[in-house]
């Protein structure tokens, strides 16, 4: 199973994120300390967009690098190990699942930059099955030279059988093998798995550092429009202070269509526009998955406004729309549940047009 070729090599050699310097120094010092070596099983968890994957992939490259003593701040990029990484054929690295390409790495953000017209694909099936875990066991238990690393991304996607198979592996640590699990939802891991992992302390980012990083990365532009400090701050607020998530959000095709969503909803509930016309229009604009993500953000702020809290999107005028029409909290909850159900259904080859029409009908009655 040689699946790490799916990862672009740039993620192994990307610059260290400015808020991870201390963590880097701590972890790499420990990896070189024979009295207190790096634990065999690590967990990188926390809010999406804080750069936990960026950190892990850099660490992977550095741990494997043959010249790491001379390059304490990141893999050398030149040794045999680094070349193997670049060609996606490192014999001492295994990555699960097959469809793993971390969204919150800088390079994936950069790749999306000029991609605002492209429609999103259906959600990838990233389930990790028991056979996937069994397939990496020979790698873990067979000898071989040097350090071996096994990375399980989206670890919360393990089936119970897969998690139990992994648990056995965690209970029998091998001297030269390190496992790193990555997840955005630590609470979804089995407690028995959690208790055998040592958490990497992925830090929150200070608001000042986060702002500066996002501001510099976007270069004053959001969706081809000049961005103010308030626009940057809003991206960070919506992204719970996670800079990489804020940068990704700024580049999502639906981010510039938020006011349009509100106009459509208003036209639907006031019967100025038919469900089919609205559905046809949006199908030209966004994939259903994108429309679902957009709707979730809009609903969260409708909810905040109805609770008397300031909306996170200060550039959108919710108040004037909600003056005329206020959905109940129950209606919001049931629409949110419908959006989740639709996301799941999209993995089962549900016809997008049919689902779009149905969702618009729900919005019209909402
Ligand atoms: Zn190297």
Boltz pocket constraint, residues with backbone or C-beta under 6 A from the ligand:
constraints:
  - pocket:
      binder: B
      contacts: [[A, 61], [A, 64], [A, 65], [A, 66], [A, 67], [A, 68], [A, 75], [A, 76], [A, 77], [A, 78], [A, 79], [A, 80], [A, 81], [A, 82]]
      max_distance: 6.0
